[in-house]
Structure formats: C-alpha cells, structure tokens
C-alpha cells in the first residue's frame, strides 16, 4: 500500500540543484583546465568525423530536418534542435574513446557533457535573450564534471550492472536546464525525471556483446538530458522521492536498496584532477601498461619469438573492464582489451586509432603475444587507485625471455594525470593539431589552434561566434 507524505525532494537532488544554480567557481586552475578539456573534446570530435560508423549518427534524425537558428554541429553544416545536436556532438567526442577520463568507484568521461553544454549554450544565444561566452561554457563544464565525478567517487553503478553514462545524463540534465533558462525548481524537476529514467545496461561494454553502442551511449544520455531540461522548463512536474521511495524508487529498484554516498562537497575537485588521454586512444585503465610496452619495445621488436611469457600486474578496475582473452570481434572490442593494447605497444612501439582496425588485427604476432600473457591483480595497485591522495592507475609488465633474462617495468601515473600535467599539456596540443589535420586543411587547423590556445581571446568569445569557427562542409577533406 502506498502512502502520501510530505513533499520533500531527495537531498541528493536538491544539493545538485543548489550547486549548479548558486556555486561560484573560484579556481583558476579549474577554468584553465576546462579550456584544455574543451580543446581536447573538440579535437576528438573532429577526428571521429573520419569514421564511417560515426557518420551514420551525424545529422538530423530525419534527413533534411535542419533547424534555422539551431545548434551547430562542429565540422559540419548541420544546424539542429538542441536535443539532436547534443547527440551529434556527444557521439563525436566519445566515439574513439580518446576523450578525458575520471576513475573512481565508478568510471566515466566527463567531457561527454560537452554535447549538452555546447548545444544548449549555442541554441540559447541564437534564440533566447542570453549572451553566453566560452567562459560560461567552461564554467558549466567545471560544474558538470563535478556532479558526475563526485557521484562516481563512492557509488559503483557498474557493480549493479548499470552503465556509467547515467551520470552523464544527470550532470548534463542539471546544466542543460540552467543554460536553457531554468532555476533551482526546474533543475530539481528535471533531475528527478532523469533518475526515474533509470540507466542503460553495461552489457554492450562486455563480451560477448561489445560493439559501437559504447561509442554513442553517452551521446544518447546527453540528448535525453536536454529533452528533460526542455520539458522541465516548460512546466513538467518533478517527483520528490525519485530516489528514496520504498519499493518504487531508484535505490530499491536499481541500487540494491543502498543510498548514494557523497564524501565531499561539490566544488571544482574533479576538473582539477581530470585525467587527459594524451598518449594513446585506449581505455584509460590500460594507459600505463601501454606506456610500459612502448619502453620495452626497443628491447624485443626484432626478436618477438624470444618472449616466453608476459606477466601483467594491474588493479581491480582493469581486471573487471579490460582483461580479455579469446576472440576480439571489432574495433570497439579491441580498444577495451588490455592484452591487445600491450601487444600492439610491444610490436609497433606506438598505438593509434588505426591499430584497432581489422587489417592490423590480422597480424598473427598480436594473438601469439596475447596467448603468452597472464593478467593478475596487484592489491597495492588497487588500493592506490582508490586513495584520494594518490589516484594512481598503475600497471607493470614483466617479460620473461627464452634466453633466461627478464625485463620488468612499472608505471603508476599516466602522462595525463595531474601529477604529470606540465608534461601533458604540450602533448595535448599536438594531439589536437594531429586530430584536426585528419579532417581540415592545415590553414584551418592553424586558425583553430591559435584560437583554442589563446585563453583571453577564446574565453571572452560569444559561444555562437565560437561555433561559427567550427562549421564546415561535411565531410571535409584537405
């Protein structure tokens, strides 16, 4: 029997709304880091436009259904409603698993939220009485990253079979509602509906079902977030006990009866500690393993047959997500395989998007090396992974050679970690240029590089003017 009680919204929901509406970002480090996150997200999106599989997702739902004064889609001529624009931009950013990363009890990619943020800011400037600048977009990004990342610190959605993109939907929903003119009340209403949606299953990220859906799942979450934001701002009601209602709420139905844990207040912690995927386009838990493989490559590149066995020590998250043996069916399967990535690093001394192609995967040396690998958890690596003062993502590789010698290497912090930020930023700019050069002319790439690395210029720019710089005939080629 159901009983009506006082109408009190869940504290988790009201806390997010309070933060989004009222918190002032006063961290220069967070805003500057957000600038690099935007640069990286845009570069990843442009690179992905070269992918035929992605192209099936770009444009309006119904061919020809462009919207005058709609949101622009970078690298294309499309102007779409903000729901579909968020999907387009989100799919581009996420497609190659090359965007920034957050690792905790739950994993995810906070730059997925740029799909909603950019689409809504551009649409609002072109249709409402707003004057959002890129600085406003950066501020919104800091808040979206924070909402997603803080909820991920101690709440494992993957342990109950739900995909991490549920947190993209929540963060994007809150910021989209605000950017489209909402207040605390409408943010709360929108968020309650977002939680009631539940979440997608993770099955498309794990054998035997790994496929391209993992590349558009976050885009789907951002587009749903924008839809719910528009509905809330049009007067759609909210649901006070969306999370906590006994039997019917999110906690009882989908989270094993547990409530969420929030261990620190919302601020700018997540943006300040974000992990950039600088070195290679592979699932982030494998980054340090691939760095190890690159360093070991010169020792074995001319004599792979001399490798007797390969021991990989890793952390518990990698054991759950990317420890894969057996058949790898496609690109999406391979870029989430620790063993495949290590094999590529040992054989080629590099790892790029092309190395996940069917053509490269036909190299028999890859599977021969995979068959020689064992993967085990190092408990200390797992402990340091969750330590808020360390947040390491350690991997080690030991090569046992047939001549009786061995080579061992361990790396705790990948190049994109906050502890290696100074080293990473020049590499991030090079990555951005390389990504753009696959699609734009060198002149256009240089123009966009100069814009994106000039903080004062880009931060003060109207977001709709900013988007004009990114429009192009689609598909474009040098």
RACORBEL-V822868 format. One record per residue. N is the residue number from 1. OMEGA is omega in whole degrees, 0 to 359 (* if undefined). NEAR is the number of other ideal C-beta (glycine too) atoms within 10 Angstrom. Layout:
# RACORBEL-V822868
n:N omega:OMEGA near:NEAR
n:N omega:OMEGA near:NEAR
This chain:
# RACORBEL-V822868
n:1 omega:178 near:2
n:2 omega:179 near:8
n:3 omega:177 near:5
n:4 omega:178 near:5
n:5 omega:178 near:9
n:6 omega:180 near:5
n:7 omega:179 near:9
n:8 omega:179 near:10
n:9 omega:179 near:20
n:10 omega:184 near:24
n:11 omega:178 near:14
n:12 omega:182 near:21
n:13 omega:182 near:26
n:14 omega:178 near:16
n:15 omega:178 near:15
n:16 omega:180 near:25
n:17 omega:178 near:23
n:18 omega:181 near:15
n:19 omega:183 near:18
n:20 omega:184 near:25
n:21 omega:193 near:18
n:22 omega:186 near:8
n:23 omega:177 near:16
n:24 omega:178 near:5
n:25 omega:182 near:18
n:26 omega:180 near:9
n:27 omega:177 near:15
n:28 omega:180 near:9
n:29 omega:181 near:12
n:30 omega:182 near:25
n:31 omega:179 near:19
n:32 omega:177 near:16
n:33 omega:177 near:26
n:34 omega:176 near:30
n:35 omega:179 near:20
n:36 omega:176 near:21
n:37 omega:177 near:25
n:38 omega:177 near:21
n:39 omega:183 near:21
n:40 omega:180 near:27
n:41 omega:179 near:30
n:42 omega:178 near:26
n:43 omega:178 near:27
n:44 omega:180 near:26
n:45 omega:180 near:31
n:46 omega:176 near:25
n:47 omega:184 near:26
n:48 omega:180 near:27
n:49 omega:176 near:23
n:50 omega:187 near:17
n:51 omega:180 near:18
n:52 omega:180 near:7
n:53 omega:178 near:15
n:54 omega:186 near:21
n:55 omega:177 near:14
n:56 omega:183 near:11
n:57 omega:187 near:19
n:58 omega:179 near:21
n:59 omega:180 near:19
n:60 omega:176 near:18
n:61 omega:177 near:10
n:62 omega:182 near:7
n:63 omega:178 near:7
n:64 omega:185 near:6
n:65 omega:173 near:13
n:66 omega:182 near:15
n:67 omega:176 near:17
n:68 omega:183 near:7
n:69 omega:176 near:11
n:70 omega:179 near:21
n:71 omega:179 near:30
n:72 omega:176 near:25
n:73 omega:185 near:32
n:74 omega:177 near:23
n:75 omega:182 near:27
n:76 omega:174 near:21
n:77 omega:185 near:13
n:78 omega:168 near:21
n:79 omega:192 near:20
n:80 omega:171 near:25
n:81 omega:188 near:20
n:82 omega:178 near:28
n:83 omega:181 near:23
n:84 omega:176 near:25
n:85 omega:177 near:28
n:86 omega:178 near:34
n:87 omega:181 near:27
n:88 omega:184 near:28
n:89 omega:179 near:31
n:90 omega:179 near:34
n:91 omega:179 near:27
n:92 omega:183 near:31
n:93 omega:191 near:31
n:94 omega:198 near:30
n:95 omega:186 near:28
n:96 omega:181 near:24
n:97 omega:186 near:21
n:98 omega:182 near:26
n:99 omega:188 near:26
n:100 omega:194 near:26
n:101 omega:173 near:22
n:102 omega:183 near:25
n:103 omega:178 near:20
n:104 omega:174 near:20
n:105 omega:171 near:16
n:106 omega:182 near:23
n:107 omega:177 near:21
n:108 omega:185 near:27
n:109 omega:186 near:25
n:110 omega:177 near:29
n:111 omega:170 near:32
n:112 omega:182 near:30
n:113 omega:178 near:36
n:114 omega:178 near:30
n:115 omega:180 near:34
n:116 omega:186 near:37
n:117 omega:182 near:31
n:118 omega:182 near:34
n:119 omega:183 near:32
n:120 omega:179 near:32
n:121 omega:179 near:28
n:122 omega:180 near:29
n:123 omega:181 near:30
n:124 omega:180 near:22
n:125 omega:183 near:23
n:126 omega:185 near:18
n:127 omega:181 near:15
n:128 omega:178 near:12
n:129 omega:179 near:7
n:130 omega:179 near:17
n:131 omega:180 near:11
n:132 omega:174 near:21
n:133 omega:175 near:19
n:134 omega:176 near:25
n:135 omega:177 near:17
n:136 omega:176 near:19
n:137 omega:178 near:25
n:138 omega:178 near:23
n:139 omega:177 near:22
n:140 omega:179 near:28
n:141 omega:178 near:28
n:142 omega:182 near:23
n:143 omega:178 near:28
n:144 omega:177 near:32
n:145 omega:184 near:28
n:146 omega:180 near:27
n:147 omega:180 near:26
n:148 omega:187 near:27
n:149 omega:179 near:23
n:150 omega:177 near:26
n:151 omega:181 near:25
n:152 omega:187 near:21
n:153 omega:185 near:18
n:154 omega:183 near:15
n:155 omega:185 near:21
n:156 omega:177 near:17
n:157 omega:180 near:23
n:158 omega:180 near:18
n:159 omega:175 near:13
n:160 omega:174 near:13
n:161 omega:180 near:13
n:162 omega:181 near:19
n:163 omega:183 near:24
n:164 omega:182 near:24
n:165 omega:173 near:28
n:166 omega:180 near:24
n:167 omega:171 near:29
n:168 omega:180 near:31
n:169 omega:181 near:28
n:170 omega:182 near:25
n:171 omega:180 near:35
n:172 omega:180 near:35
n:173 omega:180 near:33
n:174 omega:183 near:31
n:175 omega:178 near:27
n:176 omega:179 near:36
n:177 omega:179 near:33
n:178 omega:182 near:22
n:179 omega:180 near:29
n:180 omega:171 near:24
n:181 omega:183 near:15
n:182 omega:176 near:23
n:183 omega:182 near:12
n:184 omega:182 near:15
n:185 omega:182 near:14
n:186 omega:175 near:23
n:187 omega:178 near:28
n:188 omega:180 near:26
n:189 omega:180 near:26
n:190 omega:181 near:30
n:191 omega:180 near:33
n:192 omega:177 near:24
n:193 omega:178 near:21
n:194 omega:177 near:27
n:195 omega:179 near:22
n:196 omega:176 near:16
n:197 omega:188 near:17
n:198 omega:183 near:12
n:199 omega:178 near:22
n:200 omega:174 near:21
n:201 omega:179 near:12
n:202 omega:192 near:20
n:203 omega:180 near:14
n:204 omega:176 near:17
n:205 omega:187 near:22
n:206 omega:177 near:17
n:207 omega:4 near:15
n:208 omega:190 near:10
n:209 omega:185 near:14
n:210 omega:180 near:22
n:211 omega:187 near:16
n:212 omega:181 near:18
n:213 omega:179 near:15
n:214 omega:178 near:23
n:215 omega:177 near:23
n:216 omega:181 near:22
n:217 omega:179 near:22
n:218 omega:176 near:31
n:219 omega:176 near:26
n:220 omega:179 near:20
n:221 omega:180 near:32
n:222 omega:181 near:36
n:223 omega:176 near:28
n:224 omega:178 near:22
n:225 omega:180 near:32
n:226 omega:178 near:33
n:227 omega:180 near:20
n:228 omega:177 near:25
n:229 omega:179 near:34
n:230 omega:179 near:21
n:231 omega:180 near:16
n:232 omega:180 near:26
n:233 omega:175 near:19
n:234 omega:175 near:9
n:235 omega:180 near:8
n:236 omega:183 near:15
n:237 omega:174 near:9
n:238 omega:187 near:19
n:239 omega:190 near:20
n:240 omega:184 near:18
n:241 omega:183 near:18
n:242 omega:180 near:23
n:243 omega:197 near:23
n:244 omega:181 near:19
n:245 omega:180 near:17
n:246 omega:177 near:11
n:247 omega:188 near:8
n:248 omega:182 near:14
n:249 omega:184 near:20
n:250 omega:183 near:23
n:251 omega:183 near:21
n:252 omega:184 near:16
n:253 omega:192 near:13
n:254 omega:187 near:17
n:255 omega:175 near:19
n:256 omega:181 near:9
n:257 omega:179 near:11
n:258 omega:173 near:11
n:259 omega:181 near:16
n:260 omega:174 near:16
n:261 omega:175 near:11
n:262 omega:192 near:16
n:263 omega:180 near:9
n:264 omega:180 near:12
n:265 omega:177 near:11
n:266 omega:179 near:19
n:267 omega:178 near:18
n:268 omega:184 near:22
n:269 omega:186 near:19
n:270 omega:179 near:27
n:271 omega:181 near:27
n:272 omega:183 near:18
n:273 omega:183 near:19
n:274 omega:180 near:25
n:275 omega:177 near:22
n:276 omega:176 near:27
n:277 omega:188 near:26
n:278 omega:193 near:22
n:279 omega:188 near:20
n:280 omega:180 near:25
n:281 omega:180 near:22
n:282 omega:180 near:29
n:283 omega:197 near:22
n:284 omega:181 near:25
n:285 omega:179 near:28
n:286 omega:189 near:30
n:287 omega:182 near:26
n:288 omega:176 near:28
n:289 omega:179 near:30
n:290 omega:175 near:24
n:291 omega:176 near:20
n:292 omega:181 near:25
n:293 omega:178 near:30
n:294 omega:182 near:19
n:295 omega:179 near:15
n:296 omega:183 near:22
n:297 omega:182 near:16
n:298 omega:182 near:9
n:299 omega:189 near:16
n:300 omega:190 near:20
n:301 omega:183 near:12
n:302 omega:182 near:7
n:303 omega:180 near:11
n:304 omega:181 near:14
n:305 omega:181 near:9
n:306 omega:178 near:13
n:307 omega:179 near:20
n:308 omega:176 near:13
n:309 omega:184 near:14
n:310 omega:177 near:24
n:311 omega:176 near:16
n:312 omega:174 near:22
n:313 omega:186 near:21
n:314 omega:184 near:26
n:315 omega:189 near:24
n:316 omega:181 near:16
n:317 omega:178 near:24
n:318 omega:178 near:26
n:319 omega:182 near:15
n:320 omega:192 near:15
n:321 omega:194 near:20
n:322 omega:175 near:23
n:323 omega:188 near:19
n:324 omega:169 near:19
n:325 omega:177 near:12
n:326 omega:186 near:11
n:327 omega:172 near:9
n:328 omega:196 near:22
n:329 omega:187 near:15
n:330 omega:179 near:15
n:331 omega:184 near:24
n:332 omega:177 near:21
n:333 omega:186 near:23
n:334 omega:183 near:23
n:335 omega:173 near:26
n:336 omega:176 near:25
n:337 omega:178 near:25
n:338 omega:183 near:25
n:339 omega:179 near:26
n:340 omega:182 near:26
n:341 omega:178 near:26
n:342 omega:179 near:27
n:343 omega:178 near:26
n:344 omega:180 near:29
n:345 omega:180 near:27
n:346 omega:184 near:25
n:347 omega:190 near:21
n:348 omega:183 near:18
n:349 omega:177 near:15
n:350 omega:176 near:15
n:351 omega:179 near:24
n:352 omega:180 near:13
n:353 omega:183 near:21
n:354 omega:182 near:11
n:355 omega:177 near:25
n:356 omega:183 near:25
n:357 omega:177 near:13
n:358 omega:183 near:10
n:359 omega:179 near:8
n:360 omega:183 near:16
n:361 omega:178 near:18
n:362 omega:179 near:9
n:363 omega:185 near:15
n:364 omega:181 near:7
n:365 omega:182 near:14
n:366 omega:182 near:22
n:367 omega:176 near:17
n:368 omega:178 near:14
n:369 omega:179 near:23
n:370 omega:180 near:19
n:371 omega:180 near:12
n:372 omega:187 near:17
n:373 omega:165 near:19
n:374 omega:181 near:11
n:375 omega:180 near:20
n:376 omega:177 near:10
n:377 omega:168 near:16
n:378 omega:185 near:18
n:379 omega:179 near:10
n:380 omega:176 near:12
n:381 omega:180 near:22
n:382 omega:179 near:18
n:383 omega:181 near:13
n:384 omega:178 near:18
n:385 omega:183 near:22
n:386 omega:180 near:17
n:387 omega:183 near:10
n:388 omega:178 near:11
n:389 omega:181 near:5
n:390 omega:181 near:14
n:391 omega:179 near:18
n:392 omega:175 near:22
n:393 omega:192 near:27
n:394 omega:170 near:24
n:395 omega:173 near:29
n:396 omega:177 near:18
n:397 omega:173 near:26
n:398 omega:176 near:17
n:399 omega:173 near:22
n:400 omega:186 near:15
n:401 omega:183 near:15
n:402 omega:179 near:11
n:403 omega:177 near:8
n:404 omega:179 near:7
n:405 omega:176 near:10
n:406 omega:177 near:12
n:407 omega:181 near:16
n:408 omega:179 near:13
n:409 omega:180 near:18
n:410 omega:177 near:15
n:411 omega:184 near:19
n:412 omega:187 near:16
n:413 omega:178 near:19
n:414 omega:185 near:28
n:415 omega:180 near:21
n:416 omega:182 near:24
n:417 omega:179 near:21
n:418 omega:180 near:15
n:419 omega:179 near:15
n:420 omega:185 near:15
n:421 omega:182 near:18
n:422 omega:178 near:7
n:423 omega:189 near:12
n:424 omega:191 near:22
n:425 omega:176 near:18
n:426 omega:178 near:10
n:427 omega:179 near:15
n:428 omega:178 near:21
n:429 omega:177 near:17
n:430 omega:177 near:12
n:431 omega:179 near:22
n:432 omega:179 near:24
n:433 omega:180 near:16
n:434 omega:179 near:13
n:435 omega:181 near:25
n:436 omega:182 near:23
n:437 omega:176 near:17
n:438 omega:189 near:16
n:439 omega:182 near:22
n:440 omega:170 near:21
n:441 omega:179 near:14
n:442 omega:179 near:11
n:443 omega:179 near:9
n:444 omega:178 near:17
n:445 omega:180 near:21
n:446 omega:178 near:14
n:447 omega:182 near:14
n:448 omega:176 near:21
n:449 omega:180 near:18
n:450 omega:179 near:11
n:451 omega:188 near:16
n:452 omega:180 near:24
n:453 omega:177 near:15
n:454 omega:188 near:12
n:455 omega:184 near:15
n:456 omega:181 near:7
n:457 omega:187 near:12
n:458 omega:184 near:21
n:459 omega:182 near:19
n:460 omega:185 near:10
n:461 omega:171 near:19
n:462 omega:186 near:17
n:463 omega:180 near:26
n:464 omega:172 near:20
n:465 omega:177 near:12
n:466 omega:183 near:25
n:467 omega:176 near:22
n:468 omega:179 near:12
n:469 omega:186 near:16
n:470 omega:181 near:19
n:471 omega:183 near:15
n:472 omega:170 near:18
n:473 omega:187 near:9
n:474 omega:352 near:16
n:475 omega:180 near:13
n:476 omega:175 near:15
n:477 omega:178 near:9
n:478 omega:* near:11
